[in-house]
């Protein structure tokens, strides 16, 4: 056999490998890639189409978890960012039945995030209200 025949056999075997149809694993990988890409595009479109909600908070007192400490009542509060924006440098005043409202500062508050805050009060109020003092615009 000469070198020319060996080269021809090698080239013909390479062509056969190139002409083979994809295997089951190859098809599975392709289908998975297409589905993952379509899911990513779908999530992006869904997020784009969602209405934007301006900065807003929801404050829920947890009256059932009030406890006494050093002559004060400790009132746990859940503060939730119900807007579609992340808020930085947030200052909130909480009216928890004191003469002066309690000012809470939150450095970074993501959309949908909830933080727990505990306020000390002389007496447990019937309701808790809040007022946004300031925040850094997103």
HELIX and SHEET records of a PDB file:
HELIX    1   1 UNK A    3  UNK A   19  1                                  17    
HELIX    2   2 UNK A   24  UNK A   49  1                                  26    
HELIX    3   3 UNK A   63  UNK A   65  5                                   3    
SHEET    1   A 3 UNK A  57  UNK A  61  0                                        
SHEET    2   A 3 UNK A  72  UNK A  81 -1                                        
SHEET    3   A 3 UNK A  67  UNK A  69 -1                                        
SHEET    1   B 3 UNK A  57  UNK A  61  0                                        
SHEET    2   B 3 UNK A  72  UNK A  81 -1                                        
SHEET    3   B 3 UNK A 114  UNK A 121 -1                                        
SHEET    1   C 3 UNK A 102  UNK A 109  0                                        
SHEET    2   C 3 UNK A  87  UNK A  95 -1                                        
SHEET    3   C 3 UNK A 129  UNK A 136 -1                                        
END                                                                             
